[in-house]
C-alpha cells in the first residue's frame, strides 16, 4: 500500500503488524524523506510506542507525540533540524 499524505504528514499505517515490522517499514520510508517532513505512524502493536521512542533516539528523528485511541496507537515524528 502506498503511504498517504494527510494534513502535510506522511501516514504510515502498520496496523495488524507486530514488532519489528512497524519500525522496519518506517526505516524503509526514511530513506525517501527530506527534512521537516512529519511522519504519522498508525500502529496496533502495544510495543510500538517504546519501539519508536528508541528508534528516534538512535536515528536523526525527533519524537513528537504518541496518542492512544481505541485500539490504535498514533505516533508522530520528524527529522531533527
C-alpha positions, -999 to +999 in steps of 0.1 A: +000+000+000+013+035-009+017+058+021-009+085+023-003+123+027-028+138+052-025+174+066+011+177+053+020+145+071+030+112+056+008+085+071+023+050+075-003+025+085+013-005+102-020-018+117-021-055+122+017-059+123+039-066+153+075-057+163+098-053+144+077-047+113+064-012+121+099+001+127+113-017+097+086-001+075+095+033+090+131+027+083+124+019+046+103+051+044+130+072+060+153+066+030+129+087+009+123+116+033+135+151+034+139+174+064+107+189+081+085+160+069+063+147+097+056+110+098+024+098+114+025+061+122-007+042+129+000+010+148-018-017+168+013-033+183+013-024+221+051-021+220+051+005+192+054+035+215+086+022+231+099+009+198+095+043+181+109+062+211+141+041+208+141+043+170+140+081+172+167+083+198+190+061+177+184+080+144+180+115+132+144+119+142+125+140+168+098+120+186+068+144+187+039+125+202+020+093+209-017+092+212-036+060+221-071+060+206-093+029+210-071+000+197-048+023+176-015+040+186-007+071+167+029+082+167+043+113+151+080+121+145+102+141+121+138+148+111+156+169+137+165+204+124 
